[in-house]
Amino acid sequence: MRLKITYLIIFLFTAFGAGATHNRSGSITYRHISGYTYEFTITTCTKTSSDADRPELQVSWGDGSMDTIPRQTPIDFIQAYDVQINTYIGSHTFTGPSSYIISVEDPNRNSNILNITNSVDKVFCIQTELVISPFIGTPNNSLVIEDCPCPEFACLNKLYCYNLSAYDPDGDSLSYSLVPCRGEDCLEMIMPEIYEYPDAVGGGTMTIDPITGTLCWDSPQFQGEYNLAIKITEWRNGFYVGSVIQDMQLTVKACNNDPPVIKDVSDTCVFAGNQVEIDFVAADPNAGDVVTVSATGAIFNVGNNPALFVDSTAADTAVGTFMWLPNCEDATNNYYNIIVHAVDNDPNVPLEDLSTFRIKVNIPPVQNVNVTPSGSTMVINWNPSVCGNIDHYNIYRNTDSLTEAENCCSNGAAEGLGYELVGTTTDTFYIDNSPIVVGNDYCYLVTAVNSNGVESCLSNIDCEHLNFEIPVLTHVSINTTNPSTGTDTVKWAYPKELDTLSFTGPYHYQLYRIQGYSGTESLVLTTSPQTSIINPDTTFEDSNLDTENNPYTYRVELYNDGILVGSSVTASSIYLSLTPNDNQLELNWTESIPWNNTSYEIYRETFAGSGIFNLIGTTNSIGYVDTGLVNGADYCYKIKTIGSYSSGGIVNPIENWSQEVCGSPIDLTAPCPPELFIDGDCDVEETYLTWTNPNNSCADDVMSYNLYFAAFEGDSLEFLTSFNSQFDTSFTHADRGSIAGCYYITAIDSAQYGNESEPSNIACIDNCDGVYDLPNVFTPDNSGANDLYHPLLPYKFVDHIELQIFSRWGDLVYETTDPQIDWDGVNLEGKVCNDGVYFYTITVYEIKLSGLVSREFQGNITIINSQH
């Protein structure tokens, strides 16, 4: 840190004394002309008094060709800051689809740039990438930069924020990032040897919002000039389509000024055709400072209906006004971004505040949605949308819902209220002939969708129900559970709104049954003809069924004088099933019914065979878990459903029973795993393992453990041994010549079920460094002492060796892989070696947790043989 401070101090003495040379900022943008021809605009900010003025620039087109482009006139001089904005415009025709890097290099950067080493000798380069591709649709135009940073000033130890005010004329999305400035050959300058980001040198924190592009430097701490580069990337439907790099210079100066403050304005959504007028107030904390409020954004420049911002300049407080009358073509799923600028007139360092405001335009709601029942369908009508560019209408339906949406800034508002899309049409009416149940209310809303996929806000909601002109099933309830003599009770309501002047009778019903939920129907009942629609029976007990193993589905038809009037929708019995687990039974049931069940009562038999069922719980959803049971004991259950139709005139509540089902809990749940700990002793070559007993924390039925082991890290752990008591929570692994290895342990519950837990944590331990040394003398003289050559004992953690022993003339006399060696001094030809010095090379393969690790060394051996 001290070196960096010294570096800064040196530059602070020179930053304002040396004459700046030339380039301060620049960028390249383009627009499509025709075919593969594009027009490019190069904008630079340079020092007016510099000797390095550029009336023309050389451009590299990225296809191997270059052109020289003259500067446009007049030049925009900003005399108060000794700078000028230069514009160069030229066109180029490319050979075909590809990605092209367009760049401009100029040898002169300013001198004394604090974050660029020896900046006066560094090349200034700006570049843009153009993507020509048939897959991106309309040929791309680059983004437009409304605010040229020429010049930019920040105050020492104060917050500085800036925005290039870029927008994309094609409506592509933009993202922003800080990148290193570019130098020779337009390559990024090497970091940190040549380039560092400004805050790395000048202190504070510099950030850029990747979405809005607002750059902020929170409290720079060193005066001087800095250069930075902002990469602006274009995205079309999620695909990269080009980028522009803006190189810019920022001067930090000491000042007493404070920036103006813009009062926040919340984002908003509006309907096409509604006038928008919003004031933006900016106040300057320094009394007497003059504030100017303005705004930038694509909304002021793109399309046939641009918005208007009335700028304002006033002392202390200024009020700028945003005005717009959006039309239907302005409706979009995205927000329009407006960047509001407030800048003061401080003569030393003028400062700016920025505020990003978003506005979304939506299609107005469809009006006067009206629903009319017609036979077994619903007819929905509405007024045409006030927008003429409507592609289609979406029709949404829900059962018995009048919930209204409060706003429509977000997409998918209908689904969020529980409505489902039932159809689309280009007309202003729709006939819903999807399954509709007599007895339920159905609510509808409509949205309009334009050719860009923008969906309007929600219409009014209207609800209706079908006329009660057909029978309606109300009960399918199981009376008796039996595999052969079970019974169902089926009930239905007669059609109270039947036109008896048109259908004069006599009347009768036919009831049909399906085993399960689909399949072939069987006629199970035909009632006797009756002259009054009220008189025919509406209850039937269906017998001799397998209600223990099957649900049954029913449908009833009404006949007038032998001619079918109409049929109900189907309804099934509720079918209950059990899933056993440890000390519990999970109850689940299925049903296929036209009414809505809102509550389920769970009944359990007092004791097996008693026939007395008691209420043990209630739920509003399908599924229930009965806990605290005894494994192996028998339990029997049945369910009562409670529901209703949503419209009136039908029995309420509707109550039905499931079949009775019995089961026994069994332990299918493995216990939680133990926690394993490891230690070891290299001297005695033992590994010590201990683990926790899950019965003391998260289980209650652990009875034994299995231990798994791998000698090397990364190998599969295999079963090593088991422990038959929950209290066996330690183990010493010995007598294997190593302590290295990895272990995990599992817990096992009762012998009856034998559920094994998930593995514990894997615990590993490594060997200490191996011990293996060779002596340099031995005496193979059959004296009984030192007759065999072997390593110094004891040696540790050696798997094998590769030993070769040579004579002084380099002849191999002995070799082995046995760590014990035990050489008797006889050479490979079976002859006793002469006395003298011999040399060896050895590779020792030591056992480590990671595997066998080799260690090489050399030495010599002196043989002294008294037999010679």
Secondary structure, DSSP 8 states (H G I E B T S, - for coil): -HHHHHHHHHHHHHTTTS---SEEEEEEEEEEEETTEEEEEEEEEEETT-S---SEEEEE-SSS-EEEEEB-SS-EEEGGGTEEEEEEEEEEE-SSSEEEEEEEEES-B-S-BTTBTTGGGS-EEEEEEEEE-GGGSS-----EE----SS-EEETTSEEEE---EE-TT--EEEEEEE--B-GGG-B--TTTTB--HHHHH-SEEEE-TTT--EEEE---S-EEEEEEEEEEEEETTEEEEEEEEEEEEEEE-------EE-----EEEETT--EEEEEEEE-SSTT-EEEEEEESGGGTSSSS--EEE-EEEESEEEEEEEE---GGG--SS-EEEEEEEEE--SS---EEEEEEEEEEE-------EEEEETTEEEEE----S-S-EEEEEEEEEES-----S--SSS-HHHHTT-EEEEEESSSEEEE-S---TT--EEEEEEEEETT--B------EEE---S-S-EEEEEEEEE--TTTEEEEEEEE--TT--TTTS---EEEEEEEEESSSS--EEEEE---BSSTTSS--EEEEEEE-TTT--EEEEEEEEETTEEEEE---EE--EEEEEEETTEEEEEEE---SSEEEEEEEEEESSTT---EEEEEEESSS-EEEES--TT--EEEEEEEEEE-SSSSS-SSEEEE---EEE------------EEEEEETTTTEEEEEE--GGGTT-S---EEEEEEESSTTS--EEEEEE-STT--EEEE-SSS---EEEEEEEE--TTT--B------EEE-----B----SEE--SSSSSS-SB--SSS-BSEEEEEEEEE-TTS-EEEEE--TT--B-SB-TTS-B--SEEEEEEEEEEEEETTEEEEEEEEEEEEE--TT-
